[in-house]
């Protein structure tokens, strides 16, 4: 009768996690749990900055000056929104520098110089300004035309806008910050091409980018929609010694996102969230405006009250984080299963996951994971890979009988 060697998924999982010394796990836990407080403090700072802009009356005066000169409503909205975004971006710059650069540098998660970070942040701020002006110009037009049902129409408009951003981001936005190239000739490209063919993914949609320019994190991603969708691997994977099994496992995971349509499913979910967000904004605008004690804002159709909407979005976004995180965790678990089933590299996936522990502690409580984690905990993901390995191990041949 065939004999199989004993394999304990729990012991194998513990062995993988033990590849990092206790001090590395402690550092990862400090970074991760500190990030939970960052989320709260970031929301509070956003609210305070919006309140300061409201109380200053600068947007009310700007709106009044433009309206007094006979400017069209759409032009008033665009200028006032642009002014608010510019002011709030500058006021929040010290906090963003701490959160996105100083803290990342302190934990060894970026090697980018401050000047490089600042330049890219300002460019992204300009892109955000343009996108926000376009989005809010449409929404304020809907508020003026349908004051009772604007929130319903705005959810659909925001959904179309999100899909458009997903489509154009890989083509027009991401190349501003990074260079994307096909994998060079060799075993990696051969393996990726074979996997792409087997899973119906165009091989030219799998690229490597210089992610180490901004971050030292071991990572890959899928972005874009329809004809612009692609799988991108950061060069940090290879700088951290990813072997072929790791590459196959990680690319298989990202292919899972691509094949399973997770980007489009996420966009659909965001439309539903936008519907709830705009409905609540319509109900909460006047009470929140009253709490700020700001003067001169004439109602929700007045762009000078845009910071009020910003406060509402910040609070609701914080409260909705467990829901959005859960949606993402479901997609990540599905992508892990896709990689295991289609590529069959459980140890490669486990080795890759262990390298992400430095910015995502491996063994949080279920409550912490549910509230704060956008990915399943590494410990649970490695255990799933080891369980799959145990279930799919081939039986060893029976020993030859003694003559």
Helices and strands as residue ranges (DSSP letters): H 9-17, H 22-56, H 58-68, H 73-91, H 93-96, I 97-102, H 103-106, H 114-145, H 150-168, I 169-173, H 174-177, E 180-182, H 187-199, G 203-205, E 206-209, G 211-213, E 220-223, G 226-228, E 230-234, H 236-239, H 244-259, H 262-292, G 303-305, H 306-342, H 346-354, G 357-359, H 366-372, H 378-392
